[in-house]
Amino acid sequence: MTACIVGWAHSRFGKLEDDLEALIVKVAVEAVRDAGMEPKDIDEIFIGTMNAGFQRQEFPSSLVLQADPSFRFKPATHVENACATGSAAIHQGLNAIFGRRARNVLIVGVEKMTEVTGPQIGEILIKASYIKEEGGIEGGFAGVFGRIAQMYFQRYGDKSDALARIAAKNHKNGASNPLAQVQKDLGYEFCRTVSDKNPLVAGPLRRTDCSLVSDGAAALVLTDVDTALACDKAVVFRAAEQVNDFLPMSRRDVVAFEGPELVIKRALASAKVGLDDLGFAEVHDCFTIAELLIYEAMGLTPKGQGERAINEGWVAKGGKLPLNPSGGLKAKGHPVGATGVSMHVLASMQLTGTAGGIQVKEPRLGAVFNMGGAAVANYASVLERLR
């Protein structure tokens, strides 16, 4: 049994005037309408937001009820799994459909990050690491991935050029995405050069190697296949897999990205497809070193050779496997709870040929990889257009 995405909505990402409630209400209404449904048709609701101190308003599950009186008394649940929160909410919706508790499920991913100071943001995001051992890392969560980059460089050599090319690729893609926070092609030379506008942030990571602090929301409607066949459009889950790894980096080889590798392999095996069958993928480039490691986790290259994928143009928009045609977290933005939902919305747009300036050429299948923490909570989906 599987399920389908039949409607969606997506705010622009960036520093937004709307508060958390307004963001939720707007995308919830638009997604249900886009699915050709009414609020009364929704059986269950899942809202993904990390919060962890970004907002004073905790307990957000019933905020979606503000969108329409017909949502009142429907089960609504808050889901959180760090940066993979949006994907976790989608999995809960899939489980509700698989368990026949619901036919139509509304998923909302949202985060409002810009109302707190820079130091507060750092204190919040570091909570997605193992505080006992990693809470004191200088630079917060950027420092965590700065340490991963240093470990990778020590093992395989300095890959600063490759990281700059990843940043430049994603900013070039984001320049064509009207939903992206940064719609500017920064170019390789700017991303490669340390400057006042592009300083070192943590270890070898420059500002252009780090994802953005963002506000934003995305929503989608899930339904069963029988219902989807009567909808105007439908994108079916060929696979949806989850793998969690140890939280402490000291308990694993964090450079190996074993959790991402396993979940991607399981998703491809479950979908009965290979990498060559994919038309694109949206992956979790919270930092450019993460995207480089994902190339290897996906099996695009052997370990230590991920730079080949970017240097030889394999992952460019016109390459053999475009990665992050949306601009990724790097250019599109990374409102934590919204990211996983955003990835699935944009993948659905690609598969239905409605992605506008970021559209890749006639994709049949697309993949999504989203992770929480430093490769701790790992989610992978394979999607295909049903109608």
Stockholm file with secondary structure:
# STOCKHOLM 1.0

chainA/1-387         MTACIVGWAHSRFGKLEDDLEALIVKVAVEAVRDAGMEPKDIDEIFIGTMNAGFQRQEFPSSLVLQADPSFRFKPATHVENACATGSAAIHQGLNAIFGRRARNVLIVGVEKMTEVTGPQIGEILIKASYIKEEGGIEGGFAGVFGRIAQMYFQRYGDKSDALARIAAKNHKNGASNPLAQVQKDLGYEFCRTVSDKNPLVAGPLRRTDCSLVSDGAAALVLTDVDTALACDKAVVFRAAEQVNDFLPMSRRDVVAFEGPELVIKRALASAKVGLDDLGFAEVHDCFTIAELLIYEAMGLTPKGQGERAINEGWVAKGGKLPLNPSGGLKAKGHPVGATGVSMHVLASMQLTGTAGGIQVKEPRLGAVFNMGGAAVANYASVLERLR
#=GR chainA/1-387 SS CCEEEEEEEECCCBSCSSCHHHHHHHHHHHHHHHTTCCGGGCCEEEEECCCTTSCSCCCCGGGGGGGCGGGTTSCEEEECCGGGHHHHHHHHHHHHHHTTSCSEEEEEEEEECTTSCHHHHHHHHGGGSCHHHHTTCTTHHHHHHHHHHHHHHHHHCCCHHHHHHHHHHHHHHHTTCTTCSCCCCCCHHHHHSCCSSSCEEETTEEGGGBCCCCEEEEEEEEEEHHHHTTSSCCEEEEEEEEEECCSSGGGSCGGGCHHHHHHHHHHHHHHTCCGGGCSEEEECCSBHHHHHHHHHHHTSSCTTCTHHHHHTTTTSTTSSSCBCTTCHHHHHCCCHHHHHHHHHHHHHHHHTTCCGGGCCSSCSEEEEEEEETTTTEEEEEEEEECC
#=GC SS_cons         CCEEEEEEEECCCBSCSSCHHHHHHHHHHHHHHHTTCCGGGCCEEEEECCCTTSCSCCCCGGGGGGGCGGGTTSCEEEECCGGGHHHHHHHHHHHHHHTTSCSEEEEEEEEECTTSCHHHHHHHHGGGSCHHHHTTCTTHHHHHHHHHHHHHHHHHCCCHHHHHHHHHHHHHHHTTCTTCSCCCCCCHHHHHSCCSSSCEEETTEEGGGBCCCCEEEEEEEEEEHHHHTTSSCCEEEEEEEEEECCSSGGGSCGGGCHHHHHHHHHHHHHHTCCGGGCSEEEECCSBHHHHHHHHHHHTSSCTTCTHHHHHTTTTSTTSSSCBCTTCHHHHHCCCHHHHHHHHHHHHHHHHTTCCGGGCCSSCSEEEEEEEETTTTEEEEEEEEECC
//
